[in-house]
Amino acid sequence: GGGMQQTAASPAAQMVQQLHAHAQNIEKLIEANQVQAAAEQCKAIIEEPQVAQLMSTPEGQAGHVTEVMIQIRMHYAVACFKQGLPEPTATVLEELIPEMILLGGSAEAISASTQMYQQVCGGTKQHKRVITFYTKLYDTLKAKLGEGAEATITAVNNRALYHFALADYKNAEKDFHLVIRGLELLQGWDHPDTVGSIQQTEAMFKTKGIKFKAKKST
């Protein structure tokens, strides 16, 4: 820093400054492909009791400690991912994705995290794990944001695609009905997106010799 700082910042503000500096440093390590060092730094910060303590206080919440910690945990996921460690990557992302959505994170960041998660759990053996995750995510978002929220619809649509990939057409069908109901609530039954989604779903099931019939819920 430059010289003596006269104003005493609050503990939360000081912590956020420190965490921002750490986050930038970790980002540089990842860019330099020093992913193991980056992961170790992230882990140390995540496990630091002071940080957790501050995050649980109103001051910490108002001071954006959570937001910076989301960045650092995201860096941790990326560093684990680049080291070829699927387990810690998946575990971190399962906690992170719902938080990012509920805190109003950027669509880009959420989409990138979701893609990374699906890639890490790419094997068919892990499809059940992904379905469990999307179930939990859907329930959380439905309770907090409602059925007709875009994030809620995306979560159940993702689960539907995994059910379909596992040839569990019965559950896939149930999920696609939820997707269409969500779209109907979001933008109406006659909206081009709803109509397009219904047509796509019908075509998908048709390839398996199943007749999918969308039901108008209102």
N, C-alpha and C positions, 0 to 999 in steps of 0.2 A: 504493500500500500504506500501512499504518498504522505509521509510525515505523520504527525499526531492528529488523531481525530478528536475534535473538541466535544461534539455531541455524543452523548451515550445512547446508542440504539437499544431498543428493547431486546431481551434475549431471543425472541422469535425472529426479529429482523436480523440480528447478528447471525443466528443459525441459518436463516435463508441465504444470506450473503455467502456464508461458508459453503453451504450445500451447492449453491450456484457455481462457485469456483470449482468445487469437486466435480460437479457434473460436466463442466467444460473440459476439465483435465481428463476425465474418463473418456469423453468423446474423442479427444485427441489420441488417447491410447488405442481406442478401437480403430480409428482411422489409420493409425500406424501399425495396425494388425497385432498389437500387443494385448491380445484378448484375455490372456490369463491374468496379467497384471490388472487389467480393467475389471475383470470379474472379482478379483480379490478385494480391490478397493470398494466396489459396490457392496459386496457382502459385509465388509467391515462397517460401512455406513448404515446399511439396513439393520444390522444387528446391534448398533449403538443404542444403549438404553435411553440416553438423553433425547435422541431423536423421537423415539416412540412416545416418550413421556410428553414431549412438547406437542406432538401431533394430537394427543388426546385433550389438550387444553384449548379453550375458546381462542386464546391469543395465538396459539399455533395454527388453528384452523383459519383464523382471519388473516394470518401472516403468510399464507400460501406455502406452508411447510409441506402439506400433502402434495401440492402440484409439483414441487421440485423433487419430492421423493418418488413420484410417479415417473418422472424423467429418469431418475437414477435406477429405479427398478426395471425400467424399459431398457436402459443400457446394460443392466445385468442380464436380462433375457437375451439381448443381442450377443453379448460376449459369450454366454453359455452356448447359444446357437452356433456361433462361429467356431466354437471349440468342438462342436459335434456332440454336445451333451443334451440329448432330448429331454431327459427327465426334469432337471432343474428348469429348463426353458419352459416346458409345458406347465409346470407347477406355478411359476411366477406369472405366466400369462393368464392362467385361469383365475388368478386373484386380480390381476391388473385390468383386464378387458372390461369387466363390469364397472369397476371404479372409474375408468376413463370415460365410459359412456355416461354414467350418472353425474360426473363432474363437468360434462359438456366438453370433452376433449375434441380435438379436430377429427373430422371424418377420415382424413388421410392417415393419421396416426392409428386410429381404431382399425381401419381397413388393413393397414400394414401389420398390426399386431395379430389380427384374426388370420391373415394369410400365413404368417409365421407359425402360428399355433397349428393350423391345419397341416402345414408342411411337416412340422415336428411329429405330429400324430398321424403321419401319412399312411402307415401300414394298416391293412384291414383289421389286424388284431386290435388296433387302438381305436377303431371306429366306435366301439361301445363307450370308451372313455370320453370321446368327443360328444357323443349323444348325451351322456350324463352332464357334461359341461353345458351344452346348449339348453338342456332342460332347466338347469339351475339358473342360467342366464335369462331364459325366457320368463321363468317364474318371477325372478327379481324385477325385470323390466316391466312386466305386465302389472305387478303390484305398484311400482313407482311411477311409471309413465303411462300405463294403460295399454289396452290391446291394439289400439289404432295408431300407436307411435311407430315411426319408421324403424327404430332400433329393435323394438319388440318383434315386428314383422320379420326383420332380417334374421333374428335369432331362431325363430321357429322355421323359417324357410331353410336355413342352414341345417337344422335338425332333420327336416323333411328330406333333404338331398342325401344325408347320411343314411337314413332309413331306406331310401330308395336304392342306394349303392349296396346295401346289405341284403337287398331283395326282400325287405320287410315292407311289402306294399300296403299292408293294412294300416300300419302306423304312419307310413308316408302319406297315405290318403287322408288320414285324420289331420296330419300336420298341414297339408296343403289346403284343407278346408279352413284351418285357422289362419293361414296366410291370406286367403281370399276374404275371409271375414275382416281381418285387419285392414286390408286395402279398401274394403267397402266402407269401413268406419273412417279411414283416413281421407279418402277422396271420392267415395261414391261407387255404386255398382256399375254405372255406365261410363265411368272414366276410362280413357284409353289404356291406362296402366293396368287397371283391374281386368278389363277385357283381354288385354294381351297376356296377362298372367294366367287367366283361365284357359286361353287357347294353348299356351305353352304347356301347361299342366296336362291338359287333355291329350296333347300330342305325345308327351312323355309316357303316359300310361298306355297309350295306344300301341307303342312299340313293344309293350309287354302283354298285349292282348287284353288290357283291362279298360273298361269304360269308366272314365272319371266324369262325374256329373256335379258341377258346381251348384251350390245351394245358396240362394239369396237369403240373408238372415233377417233382413228387416221387412 
